[in-house]
Amino acid sequence: MSKFILPEEELSRASNWISNFLMREGYHADYTIESLFEIDKFFKEKLYLVLESDNNRNFIFSISAYIGEVILRKFKGHWEISRNIDLDDETIGISFKNHKTVYPLNITLELIQKKYTMKEYLKENFGI
């Protein structure tokens, strides 16, 4: 487990911001597993909002924080910083007692690249 300080307040703030944004846009974003399927719907219908935004890095971080918060709550994980994956110097992940660590930013980027949907990801990685 990492000894680095996590920006949990920032993760929470970003997650709440995107939840409110999605609800204003007509998507159901209430921190349930089902709400993650709304991320698929949002990307299918309005990915251009993310890609064309001057602030797209914050947008992607916020969506990642939301995905992470939902997964963390549902599967009882905890945030941690890892230096063991090949993306940046450090990456924020979610660790679980009996499950591999997941990285919400990777999930979000792969959703944007259409490698899978949230439904497919959850089924493959969590059996949902």
Buried (B, 14 or more C-beta within 10 A) or exposed (E): EBEEEEBEEEBEEBBBBBBEBBBEEEBEBEBEBEBBBBBBBBBEEBEEBBEEEEEEEEBBBBBBBBBBBBBBEBBEBEBBBBEEEEEEEEBBBBBBEEBEBBBBBBBBBEBBEEEBBBBEBBEEBBEB
